[in-house]
Amino acid sequence: MLAGGYKSAGAVIAEIGAVRGSTSEAFGVNLFVPGSPSSAPDLVEAYVRSLAVEADEVGATCGEAVWDDDHFEEKLNAVVAAAPALVTFTFGCPKADAVSACHAAGSAVAVTVTSAEEARWAADAGADALSVQGVEAGAHRGTFVNDDRPGQDMGLLALMADVARVTDLPQIAAGGIVDPSQVRAVLAAGALAAQCGTAFLRCPESGAHPAHKDALADGAFRATMVTRAFSGRPARALVNGFVRAHTDAPAAYPEINNATRAIRAAASRRGDLDRMSLYAGQGFRLATDRAAGEVVEMLCSA
């Protein structure tokens, strides 16, 4: 899978070309579906002002809390033209005509869902499969709407059963899967495949910051929690000083993500673990620093 978020259409196409130049195997591309601008700009402005001290501590200045659509249409058109085997969508449900365009190009479509309601929505749009994301998952929750309505915090196995109640679309299970017993559990529960993230964070091939990798194995970090502190959207991260200090972050994505980018970048340059966005799933303690290929073999072992 290639990550299309936060990149230009040109960059995505270049990565597609690089993959096609190195393998004939099937691959996919993930795109972020844009949401709506915040309905509470005053709250967003006040929150960004409250980050001035954090910014000063790392020698940065807060960016503008602006909304953008991550060049969604441009990237969608480029990916449809490139026709990878799979196109996946996160943070929302693509419109039916977008799904149809992918199908016409020969690409299958999967949509990240966090509730049975979202699963039904994705099925109605024509999705071929669902990436069913339990609350155990690290980094951003794939919720369609950036709010706190009940039912968006289900554990993976319970969520899989709830989704199966409303649609028989194939499920790709995601959330906290870091060892072979968990892979076997989701396959036994009916998943087509297991999707893993945190399991690979410490691998040599991972692009995670070295300090982030070290934090996953550091006994000083004992837990994760879901926070909007860094991006204005719910995301699971190791509990550090920034997470503890900013439980008041409003729902405003990507406005807050844009505003905090300079702080996060400066913190990363300094290796400042208290202000870095240390995204990780609940099973982070089981992540190893083995090569990615070895982790795949381990996850697929009997």
C-alpha positions in Angstrom: 0.0 0.0 0.0 1.2 3.5 -0.9 0.2 6.4 1.4 -1.4 9.2 -0.6 -2.2 11.6 2.3 -0.3 14.9 2.7 1.3 14.4 -0.8 0.8 16.1 -4.1 -0.7 14.2 -7.1 2.7 14.3 -8.7 4.4 12.7 -5.7 1.8 9.9 -5.6 2.2 9.2 -9.3 6.0 9.1 -8.9 5.7 6.5 -6.1 3.3 4.4 -8.2 5.9 4.5 -11.0 8.7 3.5 -8.6 6.6 0.5 -7.4 5.8 -0.6 -10.9 9.4 -0.3 -11.8 10.4 -2.7 -9.1 7.7 -5.4 -9.0 4.8 -6.9 -11.0 2.9 -7.7 -7.9 -0.4 -6.0 -7.1 -0.4 -2.9 -4.9 -2.8 -0.2 -3.6 -3.0 3.5 -2.9 -4.7 5.1 0.1 -6.4 8.6 -0.1 -7.8 10.8 2.6 -11.4 11.9 2.0 -11.7 15.6 3.0 -14.2 16.6 5.7 -15.7 20.0 6.3 -14.1 23.1 7.8 -14.6 23.6 11.5 -17.8 25.2 12.6 -16.1 26.7 15.7 -13.3 28.9 14.4 -13.1 30.9 17.6 -12.3 27.7 19.6 -9.7 26.7 17.0 -8.1 30.2 17.3 -8.0 30.0 21.1 -6.5 26.6 21.0 -3.7 27.6 18.6 -3.0 30.7 20.8 -2.6 28.3 23.8 0.2 26.5 22.0 2.5 29.5 21.8 4.5 28.3 24.8 5.0 24.9 23.3 6.1 26.5 20.1 8.6 28.7 21.9 10.1 25.7 23.8 11.1 24.1 20.5 12.0 27.3 18.7 9.0 27.2 16.3 6.0 29.3 15.4 2.5 27.9 15.1 1.3 27.7 11.5 -2.1 29.0 10.3 -5.1 26.9 11.2 -6.3 26.6 7.7 -8.6 24.0 6.1 -7.7 22.2 2.9 -8.9 19.2 1.0 -5.4 17.6 0.6 -5.7 17.9 -3.2 -8.2 15.1 -3.1 -9.8 15.5 -6.5 -6.5 15.9 -8.2 -5.0 12.9 -6.6 -8.2 10.8 -7.2 -8.1 11.6 -10.9 -4.4 10.7 -11.0 -4.8 7.4 -9.2 -7.8 6.5 -11.3 -5.7 7.1 -14.4 -2.8 5.0 -12.9 -5.3 2.2 -12.1 -3.6 0.3 -9.2 -5.2 -3.0 -8.1 -6.7 -1.4 -5.0 -7.7 2.1 -4.0 -8.6 2.6 -0.3 -10.2 5.6 1.3 -9.9 6.9 4.9 -11.6 9.7 6.9 -14.8 9.4 4.9 -16.8 7.6 2.3 -16.1 8.5 -1.3 -19.0 9.4 -3.5 -20.5 6.6 -5.6 -19.2 8.2 -8.8 -15.6 8.2 -7.4 -16.1 4.5 -6.6 -17.5 3.9 -10.1 -14.5 5.7 -11.7 -12.1 3.4 -9.8 -14.1 0.3 -10.9 -14.1 1.5 -14.5 -10.3 1.7 -14.4 -10.1 -1.8 -13.0 -9.3 -0.9 -9.4 -11.1 -2.5 -6.5 -12.2 -0.1 -3.7 -12.0 -0.5 0.1 -13.1 2.0 2.7 -12.0 2.4 6.3 -14.9 2.1 8.7 -15.2 2.4 12.5 -18.9 1.5 13.0 -21.7 -0.5 11.4 -23.3 2.8 10.3 -20.2 3.7 8.3 -20.0 0.2 6.9 -23.6 0.5 5.5 -22.7 3.8 4.0 -19.6 2.4 2.3 -21.6 -0.6 1.0 -24.2 1.7 -0.5 -21.4 3.7 -2.3 -20.3 0.5 -4.0 -17.2 -0.4 -2.0 -15.8 -3.9 -2.6 -14.3 -4.4 0.9 -14.1 -2.7 4.2 -11.0 -1.9 6.3 -12.6 -2.4 9.7 -10.7 -0.3 12.3 -11.0 -1.1 15.9 -10.3 1.4 18.7 -7.1 -0.4 19.4 -5.5 1.1 16.3 -2.7 3.6 16.4 -2.7 7.0 14.8 -5.8 8.6 13.3 -9.2 7.0 13.8 -10.8 6.6 10.4 -14.2 7.9 11.4 -16.3 9.6 8.7 -17.3 12.4 10.9 -15.0 14.2 13.4 -17.2 14.1 16.4 -17.7 12.1 19.6 -21.0 10.3 18.9 -21.4 7.0 20.7 -20.4 3.8 18.9 -17.1 4.9 17.4 -14.9 3.3 20.0 -15.6 -0.4 19.6 -12.9 -3.0 20.0 -11.9 -4.8 16.8 -13.6 -8.2 17.3 -16.9 -6.7 18.5 -16.8 -4.2 15.6 -16.3 -7.0 13.0 -19.3 -8.8 14.3 -21.4 -5.6 14.3 -20.3 -4.8 10.7 -21.1 -8.3 9.5 -24.6 -7.7 10.9 -25.3 -5.0 8.2 -23.2 -6.1 5.2 -21.4 -9.2 3.9 -18.6 -7.2 2.3 -15.2 -8.7 2.9 -13.5 -7.3 6.0 -9.8 -6.3 6.4 -9.3 -6.3 10.1 -7.2 -3.4 11.6 -6.3 -2.3 15.1 -3.8 -3.5 17.6 -2.7 -6.6 15.5 1.0 -7.1 16.4 1.4 -10.9 16.8 0.4 -14.1 15.1 -2.3 -15.1 17.6 -4.1 -11.8 16.9 -3.9 -12.5 13.1 -5.4 -15.9 13.7 -8.1 -14.4 15.8 -9.3 -12.0 13.2 -9.1 -14.6 10.4 -11.1 -17.0 12.6 -13.6 -14.2 13.2 -14.2 -13.9 9.4 -11.7 -11.3 8.2 -10.2 -11.6 4.7 -6.9 -10.2 5.9 -5.2 -8.5 8.8 -3.9 -4.9 8.3 -1.0 -4.0 10.6 0.8 -0.7 11.3 2.3 -0.4 14.8 3.9 -3.9 14.3 6.2 -2.3 11.7 7.0 1.0 13.4 10.4 -0.1 14.9 11.6 -1.9 11.8 14.7 -0.6 10.1 12.7 0.1 7.0 10.2 2.3 8.9 10.3 6.0 8.3 9.4 6.7 11.9 11.8 9.1 13.8 14.5 7.1 15.7 13.3 8.7 18.9 9.8 7.6 18.2 11.0 4.0 17.6 13.0 4.1 20.9 9.9 5.4 22.8 7.9 2.4 21.8 10.4 0.2 23.8 10.9 2.8 26.6 9.4 1.8 29.9 8.7 5.5 30.7 5.8 5.3 28.2 3.2 3.0 29.7 0.0 3.7 27.8 -1.7 5.2 24.8 -4.7 7.3 24.5 -6.9 8.9 21.8 -6.2 12.6 21.5 -7.0 15.5 19.3 -4.0 17.5 20.6 -1.8 17.3 17.5 -4.3 17.3 14.6 -7.8 18.2 15.8 -8.9 14.6 14.8 -9.0 11.6 17.2 -5.7 9.7 17.0 -4.1 7.2 19.4 -0.6 8.1 20.6 1.7 7.4 23.5 0.8 9.5 26.4 3.4 12.3 26.6 3.5 15.9 28.0 1.7 17.4 24.9 -1.1 14.9 25.1 -1.6 15.4 28.8 -1.5 19.2 28.5 -4.0 19.6 25.7 -7.0 17.5 26.4 -9.1 20.5 25.4 -8.2 20.4 21.7 -11.3 21.0 19.6 -12.5 19.0 16.6 -10.9 20.8 13.7 -9.0 18.8 11.1 -6.9 19.6 9.2 -6.9 23.1 10.7 -5.1 22.1 13.9 -2.9 19.6 12.1 -1.7 22.5 9.9 -1.2 24.8 12.9 0.9 22.3 14.8 3.0 21.0 11.9 5.9 23.3 12.7 5.9 22.4 16.4 5.9 18.7 15.6 8.7 19.1 13.1 10.9 21.2 15.5 10.2 18.7 18.3 11.3 15.8 16.0 14.5 17.7 15.0 15.3 18.0 18.7 14.2 14.5 19.7 11.8 16.1 22.1 9.6 13.2 23.1 7.2 15.3 25.1 6.1 17.3 22.1 6.4 14.7 19.3 3.2 13.0 18.0 4.2 9.5 19.0 1.3 7.7 17.3 1.0 4.0 18.2 -1.6 1.3 18.7 -2.4 -0.4 22.0 -0.1 -3.3 21.3 3.0 -1.0 20.9 5.0 -2.9 23.5 5.1 -5.9 21.3 6.6 -4.1 18.3 10.1 -5.3 17.5 13.1 -3.9 15.6 13.4 -6.9 13.3 13.4 -6.4 9.5 10.0 -5.9 8.0 10.2 -9.2 6.1 10.8 -11.0 9.3 7.8 -9.3 10.9 5.6 -10.4 8.0 6.9 -14.0 8.5 6.2 -13.8 12.2 2.7 -12.5 11.8 1.9 -15.2 9.3 3.4 -18.1 11.3 1.2 -20.8 12.7 
